[in-house]
Amino acid sequence: MRLKILLASAILLQSVVTAAAIGPGGLMHNFKTSPSARFLSGEASTLAPFAHVVFCLKVPDECKATAGPEEVELDGSKLKELASVNDEVNAEIIPKIMPGLETWSISPTYGSCHDYAVTKRHRLLAAGWPIRALRIAIAMTPEGIGHAILVVKTSAGDLVLDNRSSRILPWKQTDLQWIKIESAEDPQKWLSLRGRYAST
């Protein structure tokens, strides 16, 4: 498992470095010249998912509005930590659509996409990552299914931790259609992404 994490981290970091060296069409060039290509940014307020409201009432420490950095400087160590958390949580929670009213839970035995997202966020918060850089987002899969993921704001752009994959990708390289995202200033406030972004 440790070797797998190290290899995944090396490959992702290599792709960022390689893209930076490609030149005018490179990923990092585009990020530098076009902030909208690097980060997801919602403008209009929208309703929070009801299950998220209930989640914040149950575990308010996970939903505090705090000061601090909104962006993490991405290096090999941070990338390794992201890959480790992503792989561990993806392996630990057994995927299962739970009948009845949707609830969001940290580290359940069985869970849905939102449980993976809040668990990854919880692990990174416990490791000292700033809450403002860790936002839950709601998107639509190519199959038309609503999907929750964790978006991590880094110096290389917004990276997506998804329970469907061990790959950590920049948001534009996913297959998702974006709907809404938590505000960095206050996790209990949500911003609409609908119509502003489409995956390429």
Secondary structure, 3 states (H helix, E strand, C coil): CHHHHHHHHHHHHHHHHHHHHHCCCCHHHHHHHCHHHHCCCCCCEECCCHHHHHHHHHCHHHHCCCCCCCCECCCHHHHHHHHHHHHHHHHHCEECCCCCCCCCCCCCCEECHHHHHHHHHHHHHHCCCCHHHEEEEEEECCCCCEEEEEEEEECCEEEEECCCCCCCEEHHHCCCEEEEEECCCCCCCEEECCCCCCCC
